Amino acid sequence: MTKCGTLSSQKNKKWIIKAVDRDRRRTIGWVIGNRDVKTFRRLYDQVKHLKTCIFYTDDWSAFKQVLPPKRHVVGKEHTLTIERDNSNTRHHLGRMTRKTKVVSKSLEMVDITLKMWCALTDQNIFKVFQSRALSIFM
């Protein structure tokens, strides 16, 4: 779990904090908010039901305050998957770059964009939308 980046260059920055399934390389949850324990706790509430998972994080203090020590491993060597996911998100979604003028940055629109991104990066869902889009040209 880690930050994806800020959504504003102003002082009321909002952060996207994500959880990724390392085996499937898929985003399984996210929250948008301040970079604090309260925001991270909201994300943990989404994924804490996954009883057998281990949480691999960097050394951000909020992780230590919320995650159970027996299920928490700290270290940069374990965060490659989430960093790759964050990089792909920023690359494919213009709104995640700094000082962008691409689209609205309302929290609702950012959340909807992330939902669409997660759905369309699933091959089965993408194939359905791809065939519908291509049918327009046939």
N, C-alpha and C positions, 0 to 999 in steps of 0.2 A: 504494500500500500504506500502510496506516495502522492505528492502534489502533482498536478498536471501543469499548473501555471496560474498566472493571475488573469483576471478578466478586465482589468482596468489599470490605467497608469496613474489614476488619482489615488487619494489616500484611503478611499473606501474599497480597497481591493477585495475581490472574492476569489477563493481558491477552489479548484476541483480536486478533491481527494478521492482516489479510486482504489478499488480492490480488484485484483486480477488472479484468475485461476492459472497457476504456472503451468500445469500439465496441458490444459487446452489452449493456453495463451489467449484467454477471453476475459474481457471486463465483466465482472459479476456484480458490481455495485459502485456507486459513487455518491458523493454529496457535494453541494456547492455552499460555501460559506466562508467564514473567517478562518484564519490559520490558528486554531485553538483547540483545546481539549474538548469543548462542547461540540464542535463540528465533527471532530474525529469520532466522538462517542456515537453520534448519529450514524456514521458509516459502520462502526462496529456492531451496532444494533441490527443492521441489515444482514450481517454475515456471521454473527455469533452462533447461530443455530447449526453451522457446519462444524460438528463436534470433532471430527478427525483432522481438521486442517491445521497447518502450522502457519503462523504469520511471520513472513520475512520482511524486515523493514530496515530503513536507515536509522540513524541515532536521534531522531526527532523526539523530544521529551514527551509529547502527547501520547506517542505509542506506548511508552513505558508506563504511563499513568493509567491507561485504559486496558491494554492487552494483558491476559493472564500470563505470568512469567513462564509457565511450563509449555506454552504454545507460541512463544515469541522468540525469534532468532534475529539478532541485530547484526548487520554487516552489509557493506556495499556489494560484496560478491554475490549476494542473493537477490539483488534488486534489478538485474539485467532485464528480466521479462517486463516488469512494470515500466522501466525506463524506455524500452522499445515501444511499448503500447502508448506511452505518453508522446513519444516522438512521432509515431504514426498518426495519432490524433491531431497533433499540431500541424503535421504536414498536409493532411487531407482536409482539415477544417480550417478555413481561413480565419474564422473568428477566434481561434486559439493563439494567434500570433500577437505579438505586442503592437499596440497602437493601430490596430486594424480599423478600417472603415468599411469592412465587408457587409456586416449586417447588424441588427439589433443585438445588444449585449444584455438584454433583460434576463434575469435568472431563469425564467420560464422558457425562453427561447433557447438558452444554452442547454438546459435539461432536455428539451425536445430534440435538439440536435444530437446530443449524446445518445439518446434512445435510438434515433434513426441510424446513427453511425454504428452502434453495437449490433443492431438488427441487420444492416446491410453488409457487415463484415462476416456474417454467418453465411456460408456458401449456399445452404438450402434456401434461405430467405432471399438471398441475392438472385439466385437463378429464377425464382418466380417473378421478381420485378424486372429482371433483364429480359425475359421472354415477353413480358407485357410491353416493355419499352420498344423492343425490336419489332414487335408486331405492327407498330405504327408505320414502319417503313416498308412493310411487305405487301 
